[in-house]
């Protein structure tokens, strides 16, 4: 997931989808089928990967971080209650 840290996930999405469109256009306009098919397969994988990352993984990471923060605050409150009740 952390392969391309130089650009944002949304910029990666645009880059990979543009590359896929250019590959398909190159397949239509040239006779270089084998390199274009390989390029189209690679850019299709990258496009799908970036779409999954933007739509599912990044929101899931945010919700997991929120749950971890909530869990930590609840544990602190529980420890405070235990300390008060032990007196």
Helices and strands as residue ranges (DSSP letters): H 9-29, H 33-52, I 53-57, H 58-86
